[in-house]
C-alpha cells in the first residue's frame, strides 16, 4: 500500500488494491476494490470503488458502493 506523509502536519495520501474473496449474501466469488485516500490538514477523504470486470462467479455483474465511517475517536467502520 504506497503512501506519502507530507511535511505539513495532518496531510498524507495512500493508494491500494484489494482482492476480496468470499461469500456475500450467500453468493460466492471475488471482486477487486481500488482505494484512494487523502488527509488534507486533518480532513479525511476516501474513495473506494469496484474495479470493472474482475468480479467472478456469483459476485459478477452488478456494481455497488462502499462507505467507511470514521468516528470522533478515529475508529473506522
C-alpha positions as CSV (number, residue, x, y, z in Angstrom):
1,X,0.0,0.0,0.0
2,X,2.0,3.0,-1.2
3,X,1.6,6.1,1.0
4,X,3.1,9.5,1.5
5,X,3.2,11.7,4.6
6,X,3.6,15.4,3.9
7,X,5.8,17.7,5.9
8,X,2.6,19.6,6.7
9,X,1.1,18.1,9.9
10,X,-2.1,16.1,9.1
11,X,-1.6,15.8,5.3
12,X,-1.0,12.5,3.6
13,X,-2.2,10.1,0.9
14,X,-2.3,6.4,0.0
15,X,-3.5,4.1,-2.7
16,X,-4.2,0.4,-2.6
17,X,-5.7,-2.5,-4.5
18,X,-7.6,-5.2,-2.5
19,X,-8.9,-8.5,-3.8
20,X,-11.9,-9.7,-1.8
21,X,-12.7,-13.4,-1.9
22,X,-15.6,-14.9,0.0
23,X,-19.4,-15.0,0.4
24,X,-21.7,-12.0,0.4
25,X,-25.4,-12.6,1.0
26,X,-24.9,-16.3,0.2
27,X,-23.2,-15.6,-3.1
28,X,-19.6,-16.8,-3.6
29,X,-16.9,-15.2,-5.7
30,X,-14.4,-12.4,-5.7
31,X,-14.1,-8.7,-6.7
32,X,-11.3,-6.1,-6.6
33,X,-11.5,-2.7,-4.7
34,X,-9.4,0.3,-5.6
35,X,-8.7,2.7,-2.7
36,X,-7.5,6.3,-2.8
37,X,-7.3,8.2,0.5
38,X,-6.1,11.6,1.5
39,X,-5.8,13.7,4.6
40,X,-5.8,17.5,4.0
41,X,-4.5,19.0,7.2
42,X,-6.5,16.5,9.2
43,X,-9.6,16.4,6.9
44,X,-10.1,12.9,5.6
45,X,-11.3,11.9,2.1
46,X,-11.6,8.3,1.0
47,X,-12.8,6.9,-2.3
48,X,-13.2,3.1,-2.7
49,X,-14.5,1.7,-6.0
50,X,-15.1,-1.6,-7.7
51,X,-12.6,-2.3,-10.5
52,X,-14.7,-3.2,-13.6
53,X,-14.8,-6.8,-14.8
54,X,-12.6,-8.8,-12.4
55,X,-15.7,-9.9,-10.4
56,X,-16.1,-13.7,-10.5
57,X,-18.6,-16.4,-10.0
58,X,-21.8,-15.4,-8.3
59,X,-20.5,-11.9,-7.5
60,X,-20.0,-11.0,-11.1
61,X,-22.4,-8.4,-12.6
62,X,-23.9,-5.5,-10.6
63,X,-21.8,-2.8,-9.1
64,X,-22.1,-1.1,-5.7
65,X,-20.6,1.4,-3.3
66,X,-18.6,1.3,-0.1
67,X,-18.8,3.8,2.7
68,X,-16.4,4.0,5.6
69,X,-17.4,5.9,8.7
70,X,-14.7,7.4,10.9
71,X,-16.0,8.4,14.3
72,X,-14.6,11.2,16.6
73,X,-12.2,8.7,18.2
74,X,-10.8,7.7,14.8
75,X,-12.5,4.2,14.8
76,X,-13.3,3.0,11.2
77,X,-16.4,1.0,10.5
